[in-house]
Amino acid sequence: MRIAILDAGTLGDDVSLEDFYRLGEVSVYDKTAPEQMDLRVRDADVLVLNKIRCNADTLKCAKRLRLICVAATGYDNIDVAYCRSRGIAVCNVVGYSTESVAQLTLSMVFSLATNLKIFHAYVADGSYTKSGAANKVAPVFHELSGKTWGIFGYGNIGKKVARVADAMGCRVVVCKRTKTDEKFPVVDLDTLCKESDIITIHTPLNEETRGAISRTRLARMKKDAILVNVARGAVLDEAAVADAILDGNLGGFGCDVYTEEPFGENHPYTAILNHPSVILTPHMAWGSHEARTLCLAEICMNIRAFLDGETRNRVDLVCK
C-alpha cells in the first residue's frame, strides 16, 4: 500500500510519522501545490492531508486512490460527493483538538477583555519606566463575571469553552442547530449577537453558517462586545468585521481562521493588523503538540480500520 502525505509541513516537525511507515510505503511532501497533485496522487492508495483541496480536478489522475484521511475535524476542502462517486473513502479526526482550540479561545478572550496587548506595550516601550507612576489602569477593563458569553456552535469545543465561561461567573447562552436539553439557554443567532458581551465561534462551515456573522448581525452587537473566531473564516463577513473595528463598533476581535489562508495583502484584515484591540493568529489553535500527536495516531487507526473493512470516522458514509 502506498501512502502519500501531501502537506506534512502543516503538521510540524516535532511529531513523528513513524507509525505510517508500519502501514505501507510512504511518500512525505512538505507541501503540495495544485500543479503538483497529478504526479503525487497518481500511484497513491491513501492520501493524508490537512489543507489540500481534493476534487474532480485535483484527483483526476488518482486512479488507485482508495482512502483520503484529513488531519482535521472539518473537511470542507474535500468534495465528498465526488469522492463517493469514485468509491473513495474519506475519514476525518474528531475530538483531538478540543483542549487546544478551547485554550486559544480563552487566551484571546482573556487578553482582549483585559487590554493585555496595550498594557504590555506600555511597559515594553519604556513608557511605564518613564512615567514615574506605580500603576496604570487605563484603558478601563471590566471583570468577566456577570457578563453574557455567547457560544455559536456547541460541539466538543463549544461545550469546553462554555464550562470555563460558566466557572468565571458568566451567563452563558448557546446557539446550536438542534434544541435538546442543555445546561445553558439555547437562543437564535440574532438574540445571541444582541445580548452577548463575548461571542466565540465554534460552528462548522456549511451553507447555513457561511457568512452567518454578517454586517447586519455585527450591527446588532454591543459596541464593546468581544468577538473571537476559531471555527472557519467564511463564517464571518471579514470586510464587515474590519469595518466594525475601525469604526469603533466592536470592542475586540480575535481570529485564528481566514477565508484565504494565508490571507493576501489586499485582505480586509490587513487594515487592522496593528490595532490594539485585535489578535490575529496563523490557524494554530488546533495545533498543540498533544493535539497533533493524537491527530496522527487517530489517522493511523483510521487507515488500519479501513484496511480491516471497518467503518471508523467515515464522513463519506454520513455526509450526503
TORNULO-648748 format. One record per residue (C-alpha): chain; x, y, z; residue number from 1. Coordinates in Angstrom, 2 decimals, decimal comma. Layout:
// residues N
<site cadena="A" X="X" Y="Y" Z="Z" num="NUM"/>
...
// end
This chain:
// residues 320
<site cadena="A" X="0,00" Y="0,00" Z="0,00" num="1"/>
<site cadena="A" X="1,28" Y="3,43" Z="-0,96" num="2"/>
<site cadena="A" X="0,59" Y="6,38" Z="1,33" num="3"/>
<site cadena="A" X="1,24" Y="9,98" Z="0,26" num="4"/>
<site cadena="A" X="1,35" Y="12,67" Z="2,98" num="5"/>
<site cadena="A" X="0,80" Y="15,80" Z="0,92" num="6"/>
<site cadena="A" X="1,32" Y="18,73" Z="3,32" num="7"/>
<site cadena="A" X="3,39" Y="17,39" Z="6,20" num="8"/>
<site cadena="A" X="4,72" Y="20,90" Z="6,84" num="9"/>
<site cadena="A" X="1,37" Y="21,83" Z="8,38" num="10"/>
<site cadena="A" X="1,77" Y="19,05" Z="10,95" num="11"/>
<site cadena="A" X="5,03" Y="20,34" Z="12,46" num="12"/>
<site cadena="A" X="8,47" Y="18,76" Z="12,73" num="13"/>
<site cadena="A" X="8,11" Y="17,90" Z="16,43" num="14"/>
<site cadena="A" X="5,73" Y="14,99" Z="15,82" num="15"/>
<site cadena="A" X="6,67" Y="11,56" Z="14,48" num="16"/>
<site cadena="A" X="5,40" Y="9,97" Z="11,27" num="17"/>
<site cadena="A" X="6,95" Y="6,64" Z="12,21" num="18"/>
<site cadena="A" X="3,65" Y="4,78" Z="12,57" num="19"/>
<site cadena="A" X="2,76" Y="5,44" Z="8,94" num="20"/>
<site cadena="A" X="5,81" Y="3,53" Z="7,76" num="21"/>
<site cadena="A" X="4,43" Y="0,45" Z="9,52" num="22"/>
<site cadena="A" X="1,36" Y="0,63" Z="7,29" num="23"/>
<site cadena="A" X="2,99" Y="0,79" Z="3,87" num="24"/>
<site cadena="A" X="5,29" Y="2,65" Z="1,51" num="25"/>
<site cadena="A" X="5,20" Y="6,31" Z="2,48" num="26"/>
<site cadena="A" X="5,99" Y="9,44" Z="0,46" num="27"/>
<site cadena="A" X="6,20" Y="12,63" Z="2,52" num="28"/>
<site cadena="A" X="5,88" Y="16,10" Z="0,98" num="29"/>
<site cadena="A" X="6,28" Y="19,28" Z="3,00" num="30"/>
<site cadena="A" X="3,65" Y="21,00" Z="0,83" num="31"/>
<site cadena="A" X="1,92" Y="20,31" Z="-2,46" num="32"/>
<site cadena="A" X="0,90" Y="22,94" Z="-4,98" num="33"/>
<site cadena="A" X="-2,15" Y="22,29" Z="-7,22" num="34"/>
<site cadena="A" X="0,07" Y="21,75" Z="-10,25" num="35"/>
<site cadena="A" X="1,98" Y="19,02" Z="-8,36" num="36"/>
<site cadena="A" X="-1,13" Y="17,00" Z="-7,47" num="37"/>
<site cadena="A" X="-1,35" Y="14,88" Z="-10,64" num="38"/>
<site cadena="A" X="2,08" Y="13,34" Z="-10,17" num="39"/>
<site cadena="A" X="1,89" Y="12,91" Z="-6,39" num="40"/>
<site cadena="A" X="-1,53" Y="11,26" Z="-6,26" num="41"/>
<site cadena="A" X="-1,09" Y="9,07" Z="-9,34" num="42"/>
<site cadena="A" X="0,19" Y="5,95" Z="-7,54" num="43"/>
<site cadena="A" X="-1,24" Y="6,56" Z="-4,07" num="44"/>
<site cadena="A" X="-3,70" Y="4,20" Z="-2,40" num="45"/>
<site cadena="A" X="-4,08" Y="6,55" Z="0,59" num="46"/>
<site cadena="A" X="-3,74" Y="10,32" Z="0,84" num="47"/>
<site cadena="A" X="-3,06" Y="12,03" Z="4,15" num="48"/>
<site cadena="A" X="-3,57" Y="15,78" Z="4,09" num="49"/>
<site cadena="A" X="-4,57" Y="18,79" Z="6,11" num="50"/>
<site cadena="A" X="-5,46" Y="21,78" Z="3,92" num="51"/>
<site cadena="A" X="-5,09" Y="20,39" Z="0,38" num="52"/>
<site cadena="A" X="-8,21" Y="20,67" Z="-1,78" num="53"/>
<site cadena="A" X="-9,45" Y="17,37" Z="-3,19" num="54"/>
<site cadena="A" X="-11,98" Y="17,44" Z="-6,02" num="55"/>
<site cadena="A" X="-12,55" Y="16,24" Z="-9,59" num="56"/>
<site cadena="A" X="-9,74" Y="18,41" Z="-10,90" num="57"/>
<site cadena="A" X="-7,04" Y="17,62" Z="-8,33" num="58"/>
<site cadena="A" X="-7,86" Y="13,89" Z="-8,14" num="59"/>
<site cadena="A" X="-8,36" Y="13,15" Z="-11,83" num="60"/>
<site cadena="A" X="-5,08" Y="11,21" Z="-12,00" num="61"/>
<site cadena="A" X="-5,59" Y="9,32" Z="-8,73" num="62"/>
<site cadena="A" X="-6,57" Y="6,01" Z="-10,37" num="63"/>
<site cadena="A" X="-5,52" Y="3,80" Z="-7,43" num="64"/>
<site cadena="A" X="-6,85" Y="6,01" Z="-4,65" num="65"/>
<site cadena="A" X="-8,99" Y="4,22" Z="-2,05" num="66"/>
<site cadena="A" X="-8,87" Y="6,47" Z="1,02" num="67"/>
<site cadena="A" X="-8,37" Y="10,13" Z="1,94" num="68"/>
<site cadena="A" X="-7,50" Y="10,90" Z="5,57" num="69"/>
<site cadena="A" X="-7,95" Y="14,52" Z="6,66" num="70"/>
<site cadena="A" X="-5,78" Y="15,67" Z="9,57" num="71"/>
<site cadena="A" X="-8,67" Y="17,76" Z="10,87" num="72"/>
<site cadena="A" X="-12,25" Y="17,59" Z="12,02" num="73"/>
<site cadena="A" X="-13,52" Y="19,90" Z="9,28" num="74"/>
<site cadena="A" X="-13,43" Y="18,56" Z="5,74" num="75"/>
<site cadena="A" X="-14,84" Y="21,41" Z="3,67" num="76"/>
<site cadena="A" X="-11,72" Y="21,21" Z="1,47" num="77"/>
<site cadena="A" X="-12,84" Y="17,76" Z="0,28" num="78"/>
<site cadena="A" X="-15,52" Y="17,24" Z="-2,37" num="79"/>
<site cadena="A" X="-17,09" Y="14,33" Z="-0,52" num="80"/>
<site cadena="A" X="-19,79" Y="13,76" Z="-3,14" num="81"/>
<site cadena="A" X="-17,16" Y="13,39" Z="-5,86" num="82"/>
<site cadena="A" X="-15,13" Y="11,01" Z="-3,71" num="83"/>
<site cadena="A" X="-18,23" Y="8,94" Z="-3,05" num="84"/>
<site cadena="A" X="-18,94" Y="8,74" Z="-6,78" num="85"/>
<site cadena="A" X="-15,42" Y="7,38" Z="-7,27" num="86"/>
<site cadena="A" X="-15,64" Y="4,91" Z="-4,39" num="87"/>
<site cadena="A" X="-13,00" Y="6,82" Z="-2,44" num="88"/>
<site cadena="A" X="-13,48" Y="6,69" Z="1,33" num="89"/>
<site cadena="A" X="-12,95" Y="9,88" Z="3,36" num="90"/>
<site cadena="A" X="-12,05" Y="9,94" Z="7,06" num="91"/>
<site cadena="A" X="-11,67" Y="12,86" Z="9,43" num="92"/>
<site cadena="A" X="-10,48" Y="13,03" Z="13,04" num="93"/>
<site cadena="A" X="-12,91" Y="14,04" Z="15,78" num="94"/>
<site cadena="A" X="-12,20" Y="15,50" Z="19,20" num="95"/>
<site cadena="A" X="-8,41" Y="15,55" Z="19,04" num="96"/>
<site cadena="A" X="-8,08" Y="19,35" Z="19,28" num="97"/>
<site cadena="A" X="-10,76" Y="20,21" Z="21,83" num="98"/>
<site cadena="A" X="-8,35" Y="21,20" Z="24,60" num="99"/>
<site cadena="A" X="-6,02" Y="23,05" Z="22,25" num="100"/>
<site cadena="A" X="-8,68" Y="25,17" Z="20,49" num="101"/>
<site cadena="A" X="-10,51" Y="25,90" Z="23,73" num="102"/>
<site cadena="A" X="-7,22" Y="27,06" Z="25,27" num="103"/>
<site cadena="A" X="-6,56" Y="29,57" Z="22,48" num="104"/>
<site cadena="A" X="-10,17" Y="30,75" Z="22,54" num="105"/>
<site cadena="A" X="-9,94" Y="31,52" Z="26,22" num="106"/>
<site cadena="A" X="-6,48" Y="33,09" Z="25,84" num="107"/>
<site cadena="A" X="-7,83" Y="35,50" Z="23,24" num="108"/>
<site cadena="A" X="-10,90" Y="36,43" Z="25,27" num="109"/>
<site cadena="A" X="-8,93" Y="36,99" Z="28,46" num="110"/>
<site cadena="A" X="-6,28" Y="39,06" Z="26,66" num="111"/>
<site cadena="A" X="-8,82" Y="41,23" Z="24,85" num="112"/>
<site cadena="A" X="-11,03" Y="41,63" Z="27,92" num="113"/>
<site cadena="A" X="-8,10" Y="42,94" Z="29,99" num="114"/>
<site cadena="A" X="-6,45" Y="45,04" Z="27,23" num="115"/>
<site cadena="A" X="-3,36" Y="42,92" Z="27,75" num="116"/>
<site cadena="A" X="-1,69" Y="43,99" Z="24,48" num="117"/>
<site cadena="A" X="-1,98" Y="47,63" Z="25,42" num="118"/>
<site cadena="A" X="-0,67" Y="47,23" Z="28,96" num="119"/>
<site cadena="A" X="2,23" Y="45,05" Z="27,78" num="120"/>
<site cadena="A" X="3,19" Y="47,61" Z="25,12" num="121"/>
<site cadena="A" X="3,12" Y="50,37" Z="27,76" num="122"/>
<site cadena="A" X="5,76" Y="48,52" Z="29,77" num="123"/>
<site cadena="A" X="7,75" Y="47,16" Z="26,80" num="124"/>
<site cadena="A" X="8,23" Y="50,53" Z="25,10" num="125"/>
<site cadena="A" X="9,58" Y="52,14" Z="28,26" num="126"/>
<site cadena="A" X="6,53" Y="54,28" Z="28,98" num="127"/>
<site cadena="A" X="5,99" Y="52,68" Z="32,39" num="128"/>
<site cadena="A" X="9,57" Y="53,35" Z="33,46" num="129"/>
<site cadena="A" X="9,43" Y="56,95" Z="32,30" num="130"/>
<site cadena="A" X="6,03" Y="57,63" Z="33,84" num="131"/>
<site cadena="A" X="7,16" Y="57,65" Z="37,46" num="132"/>
<site cadena="A" X="3,74" Y="56,21" Z="38,38" num="133"/>
<site cadena="A" X="3,47" Y="52,87" Z="40,17" num="134"/>
<site cadena="A" X="0,46" Y="51,73" Z="38,15" num="135"/>
<site cadena="A" X="-1,74" Y="52,42" Z="35,12" num="136"/>
<site cadena="A" X="-5,41" Y="51,43" Z="34,94" num="137"/>
<site cadena="A" X="-6,40" Y="52,98" Z="31,62" num="138"/>
<site cadena="A" X="-7,79" Y="51,90" Z="29,28" num="139"/>
<site cadena="A" X="-10,51" Y="50,70" Z="31,60" num="140"/>
<site cadena="A" X="-11,21" Y="46,97" Z="31,68" num="141"/>
<site cadena="A" X="-14,01" Y="45,01" Z="33,30" num="142"/>
<site cadena="A" X="-14,37" Y="41,65" Z="35,00" num="143"/>
<site cadena="A" X="-15,97" Y="38,84" Z="33,04" num="144"/>
<site cadena="A" X="-18,10" Y="37,76" Z="35,97" num="145"/>
<site cadena="A" X="-21,68" Y="38,76" Z="35,31" num="146"/>
<site cadena="A" X="-21,16" Y="39,25" Z="31,56" num="147"/>
<site cadena="A" X="-23,06" Y="37,27" Z="28,93" num="148"/>
<site cadena="A" X="-20,89" Y="34,86" Z="26,91" num="149"/>
<site cadena="A" X="-22,47" Y="33,63" Z="23,66" num="150"/>
<site cadena="A" X="-21,34" Y="30,31" Z="22,19" num="151"/>
<site cadena="A" X="-22,09" Y="29,87" Z="18,47" num="152"/>
<site cadena="A" X="-21,63" Y="26,15" Z="17,81" num="153"/>
<site cadena="A" X="-21,98" Y="23,75" Z="20,70" num="154"/>
<site cadena="A" X="-19,84" Y="20,76" Z="19,87" num="155"/>
<site cadena="A" X="-16,93" Y="19,50" Z="21,98" num="156"/>
<site cadena="A" X="-15,03" Y="22,80" Z="21,80" num="157"/>
<site cadena="A" X="-18,07" Y="24,99" Z="22,40" num="158"/>
<site cadena="A" X="-19,01" Y="22,90" Z="25,43" num="159"/>
<site cadena="A" X="-15,48" Y="23,14" Z="26,86" num="160"/>
<site cadena="A" X="-15,45" Y="26,93" Z="26,47" num="161"/>
<site cadena="A" X="-18,94" Y="27,18" Z="27,96" num="162"/>
<site cadena="A" X="-17,85" Y="25,30" Z="31,08" num="163"/>
<site cadena="A" X="-14,94" Y="27,68" Z="31,64" num="164"/>
<site cadena="A" X="-17,11" Y="30,74" Z="30,97" num="165"/>
<site cadena="A" X="-19,63" Y="29,44" Z="33,49" num="166"/>
<site cadena="A" X="-16,84" Y="28,89" Z="36,03" num="167"/>
<site cadena="A" X="-15,77" Y="32,52" Z="35,51" num="168"/>
<site cadena="A" X="-19,24" Y="33,65" Z="36,57" num="169"/>
<site cadena="A" X="-20,56" Y="34,45" Z="33,11" num="170"/>
<site cadena="A" X="-24,12" Y="33,97" Z="31,97" num="171"/>
<site cadena="A" X="-23,73" Y="31,53" Z="29,07" num="172"/>
<site cadena="A" X="-26,13" Y="31,36" Z="26,10" num="173"/>
<site cadena="A" X="-25,79" Y="28,92" Z="23,21" num="174"/>
<site cadena="A" X="-26,78" Y="28,91" Z="19,54" num="175"/>
<site cadena="A" X="-26,87" Y="25,40" Z="18,13" num="176"/>
<site cadena="A" X="-28,62" Y="23,52" Z="15,35" num="177"/>
<site cadena="A" X="-30,72" Y="21,16" Z="17,46" num="178"/>
<site cadena="A" X="-32,50" Y="22,31" Z="20,62" num="179"/>
<site cadena="A" X="-32,01" Y="19,48" Z="23,09" num="180"/>
<site cadena="A" X="-31,97" Y="19,73" Z="26,86" num="181"/>
<site cadena="A" X="-28,83" Y="21,67" Z="27,72" num="182"/>
<site cadena="A" X="-27,35" Y="23,20" Z="30,82" num="183"/>
<site cadena="A" X="-27,40" Y="26,64" Z="29,20" num="184"/>
<site cadena="A" X="-30,20" Y="28,52" Z="27,42" num="185"/>
<site cadena="A" X="-30,40" Y="27,93" Z="23,65" num="186"/>
<site cadena="A" X="-31,16" Y="31,09" Z="21,64" num="187"/>
<site cadena="A" X="-31,22" Y="32,04" Z="17,97" num="188"/>
<site cadena="A" X="-28,19" Y="33,75" Z="16,47" num="189"/>
<site cadena="A" X="-29,79" Y="37,19" Z="16,33" num="190"/>
<site cadena="A" X="-30,55" Y="37,04" Z="20,05" num="191"/>
<site cadena="A" X="-27,06" Y="35,80" Z="20,82" num="192"/>
<site cadena="A" X="-25,50" Y="38,68" Z="18,86" num="193"/>
<site cadena="A" X="-27,73" Y="41,26" Z="20,56" num="194"/>
<site cadena="A" X="-27,32" Y="40,06" Z="24,16" num="195"/>
<site cadena="A" X="-23,73" Y="38,83" Z="24,39" num="196"/>
<site cadena="A" X="-20,73" Y="40,72" Z="25,73" num="197"/>
<site cadena="A" X="-18,42" Y="37,99" Z="24,44" num="198"/>
<site cadena="A" X="-19,12" Y="35,85" Z="21,37" num="199"/>
<site cadena="A" X="-16,96" Y="32,86" Z="20,49" num="200"/>
<site cadena="A" X="-17,49" Y="30,91" Z="17,28" num="201"/>
<site cadena="A" X="-17,09" Y="27,13" Z="17,14" num="202"/>
<site cadena="A" X="-19,50" Y="26,11" Z="14,40" num="203"/>
<site cadena="A" X="-18,65" Y="24,04" Z="11,30" num="204"/>
<site cadena="A" X="-18,75" Y="25,80" Z="7,93" num="205"/>
<site cadena="A" X="-21,74" Y="24,84" Z="5,81" num="206"/>
<site cadena="A" X="-24,36" Y="26,60" Z="3,73" num="207"/>
<site cadena="A" X="-26,26" Y="27,60" Z="6,87" num="208"/>
<site cadena="A" X="-23,26" Y="29,12" Z="8,65" num="209"/>
<site cadena="A" X="-21,39" Y="30,68" Z="5,72" num="210"/>
<site cadena="A" X="-21,49" Y="34,44" Z="6,25" num="211"/>
<site cadena="A" X="-23,68" Y="33,98" Z="9,35" num="212"/>
<site cadena="A" X="-21,88" Y="36,78" Z="11,21" num="213"/>
<site cadena="A" X="-22,96" Y="39,33" Z="8,64" num="214"/>
<site cadena="A" X="-22,76" Y="43,10" Z="8,57" num="215"/>
<site cadena="A" X="-26,35" Y="43,19" Z="9,82" num="216"/>
<site cadena="A" X="-25,62" Y="40,92" Z="12,78" num="217"/>
<site cadena="A" X="-22,43" Y="42,80" Z="13,61" num="218"/>
<site cadena="A" X="-24,54" Y="45,96" Z="13,81" num="219"/>
<site cadena="A" X="-26,75" Y="44,22" Z="16,39" num="220"/>
<site cadena="A" X="-23,78" Y="43,54" Z="18,69" num="221"/>
<site cadena="A" X="-22,86" Y="45,75" Z="21,61" num="222"/>
<site cadena="A" X="-20,20" Y="48,31" Z="20,73" num="223"/>
<site cadena="A" X="-17,87" Y="46,94" Z="23,39" num="224"/>
<site cadena="A" X="-18,51" Y="43,27" Z="22,54" num="225"/>
<site cadena="A" X="-15,58" Y="40,89" Z="22,05" num="226"/>
<site cadena="A" X="-15,77" Y="38,55" Z="19,06" num="227"/>
<site cadena="A" X="-13,48" Y="35,52" Z="18,66" num="228"/>
<site cadena="A" X="-13,50" Y="33,17" Z="15,66" num="229"/>
<site cadena="A" X="-11,70" Y="29,83" Z="15,89" num="230"/>
<site cadena="A" X="-14,05" Y="27,96" Z="13,51" num="231"/>
<site cadena="A" X="-13,78" Y="28,87" Z="9,82" num="232"/>
<site cadena="A" X="-13,02" Y="32,26" Z="8,29" num="233"/>
<site cadena="A" X="-16,03" Y="32,25" Z="5,98" num="234"/>
<site cadena="A" X="-18,46" Y="32,16" Z="8,93" num="235"/>
<site cadena="A" X="-17,74" Y="35,90" Z="9,16" num="236"/>
<site cadena="A" X="-18,17" Y="38,74" Z="6,70" num="237"/>
<site cadena="A" X="-14,49" Y="39,62" Z="7,03" num="238"/>
<site cadena="A" X="-14,76" Y="43,08" Z="5,47" num="239"/>
<site cadena="A" X="-17,64" Y="43,94" Z="7,79" num="240"/>
<site cadena="A" X="-15,63" Y="42,83" Z="10,83" num="241"/>
<site cadena="A" X="-12,68" Y="45,00" Z="9,83" num="242"/>
<site cadena="A" X="-15,00" Y="47,97" Z="9,34" num="243"/>
<site cadena="A" X="-16,62" Y="47,39" Z="12,73" num="244"/>
<site cadena="A" X="-13,21" Y="47,51" Z="14,43" num="245"/>
<site cadena="A" X="-12,05" Y="50,59" Z="12,54" num="246"/>
<site cadena="A" X="-15,33" Y="52,41" Z="13,18" num="247"/>
<site cadena="A" X="-15,26" Y="51,63" Z="16,92" num="248"/>
<site cadena="A" X="-18,35" Y="49,43" Z="16,73" num="249"/>
<site cadena="A" X="-16,68" Y="46,31" Z="18,13" num="250"/>
<site cadena="A" X="-14,75" Y="46,19" Z="21,38" num="251"/>
<site cadena="A" X="-12,27" Y="43,49" Z="20,43" num="252"/>
<site cadena="A" X="-11,63" Y="40,83" Z="17,82" num="253"/>
<site cadena="A" X="-9,61" Y="37,64" Z="17,91" num="254"/>
<site cadena="A" X="-9,27" Y="35,34" Z="14,92" num="255"/>
<site cadena="A" X="-7,30" Y="32,23" Z="14,00" num="256"/>
<site cadena="A" X="-9,02" Y="31,28" Z="10,72" num="257"/>
<site cadena="A" X="-9,50" Y="33,05" Z="7,40" num="258"/>
<site cadena="A" X="-11,35" Y="32,57" Z="4,13" num="259"/>
<site cadena="A" X="-7,98" Y="32,69" Z="2,37" num="260"/>
<site cadena="A" X="-5,06" Y="31,05" Z="4,20" num="261"/>
<site cadena="A" X="-2,63" Y="32,67" Z="4,34" num="262"/>
<site cadena="A" X="-4,53" Y="35,84" Z="3,55" num="263"/>
<site cadena="A" X="-3,12" Y="38,22" Z="0,98" num="264"/>
<site cadena="A" X="-2,06" Y="41,83" Z="1,15" num="265"/>
<site cadena="A" X="-5,49" Y="43,00" Z="-0,02" num="266"/>
<site cadena="A" X="-7,40" Y="41,08" Z="2,65" num="267"/>
<site cadena="A" X="-9,66" Y="43,25" Z="4,87" num="268"/>
<site cadena="A" X="-7,73" Y="42,25" Z="7,99" num="269"/>
<site cadena="A" X="-4,53" Y="43,91" Z="6,79" num="270"/>
<site cadena="A" X="-6,17" Y="47,19" Z="7,83" num="271"/>
<site cadena="A" X="-6,43" Y="46,01" Z="11,45" num="272"/>
<site cadena="A" X="-3,16" Y="44,08" Z="11,83" num="273"/>
<site cadena="A" X="-1,75" Y="46,50" Z="14,38" num="274"/>
<site cadena="A" X="-4,97" Y="47,54" Z="16,06" num="275"/>
<site cadena="A" X="-4,59" Y="47,32" Z="19,85" num="276"/>
<site cadena="A" X="-7,93" Y="45,52" Z="20,24" num="277"/>
<site cadena="A" X="-7,21" Y="42,83" Z="17,66" num="278"/>
<site cadena="A" X="-5,39" Y="39,49" Z="17,97" num="279"/>
<site cadena="A" X="-4,77" Y="37,53" Z="14,76" num="280"/>
<site cadena="A" X="-3,02" Y="34,14" Z="14,80" num="281"/>
<site cadena="A" X="-1,97" Y="31,84" Z="11,90" num="282"/>
<site cadena="A" X="-4,51" Y="28,99" Z="12,15" num="283"/>
<site cadena="A" X="-2,63" Y="27,42" Z="15,06" num="284"/>
<site cadena="A" X="-5,40" Y="26,91" Z="17,62" num="285"/>
<site cadena="A" X="-5,74" Y="23,22" Z="16,75" num="286"/>
<site cadena="A" X="-2,01" Y="22,59" Z="16,88" num="287"/>
<site cadena="A" X="-0,71" Y="21,95" Z="20,37" num="288"/>
<site cadena="A" X="1,92" Y="19,21" Z="20,42" num="289"/>
<site cadena="A" X="-0,51" Y="16,96" Z="22,24" num="290"/>
<site cadena="A" X="-3,31" Y="17,59" Z="19,74" num="291"/>
<site cadena="A" X="-1,13" Y="16,93" Z="16,69" num="292"/>
<site cadena="A" X="0,29" Y="13,76" Z="18,22" num="293"/>
<site cadena="A" X="-3,22" Y="12,49" Z="18,92" num="294"/>
<site cadena="A" X="-4,39" Y="13,51" Z="15,43" num="295"/>
<site cadena="A" X="-1,69" Y="11,44" Z="13,70" num="296"/>
<site cadena="A" X="-2,38" Y="8,45" Z="15,93" num="297"/>
<site cadena="A" X="-6,08" Y="8,69" Z="15,05" num="298"/>
<site cadena="A" X="-5,28" Y="8,83" Z="11,32" num="299"/>
<site cadena="A" X="-3,24" Y="5,65" Z="11,58" num="300"/>
<site cadena="A" X="-6,16" Y="3,99" Z="13,36" num="301"/>
<site cadena="A" X="-8,48" Y="5,20" Z="10,58" num="302"/>
<site cadena="A" X="-6,22" Y="3,60" Z="7,96" num="303"/>
<site cadena="A" X="-5,98" Y="0,31" Z="9,86" num="304"/>
<site cadena="A" X="-9,74" Y="0,21" Z="10,33" num="305"/>
<site cadena="A" X="-10,31" Y="0,83" Z="6,63" num="306"/>
<site cadena="A" X="-7,92" Y="-1,96" Z="5,65" num="307"/>
<site cadena="A" X="-9,73" Y="-4,28" Z="8,06" num="308"/>
<site cadena="A" X="-13,09" Y="-3,48" Z="6,50" num="309"/>
<site cadena="A" X="-14,29" Y="-1,42" Z="9,44" num="310"/>
<site cadena="A" X="-16,02" Y="1,98" Z="9,27" num="311"/>
<site cadena="A" X="-14,25" Y="4,48" Z="11,51" num="312"/>
<site cadena="A" X="-14,68" Y="8,26" Z="11,12" num="313"/>
<site cadena="A" X="-16,05" Y="7,75" Z="7,59" num="314"/>
<site cadena="A" X="-17,59" Y="11,09" Z="6,64" num="315"/>
<site cadena="A" X="-18,40" Y="9,84" Z="3,12" num="316"/>
<site cadena="A" X="-20,94" Y="7,44" Z="4,66" num="317"/>
<site cadena="A" X="-22,76" Y="10,06" Z="6,72" num="318"/>
<site cadena="A" X="-22,40" Y="13,22" Z="4,61" num="319"/>
<site cadena="A" X="-24,91" Y="13,11" Z="1,74" num="320"/>
// end
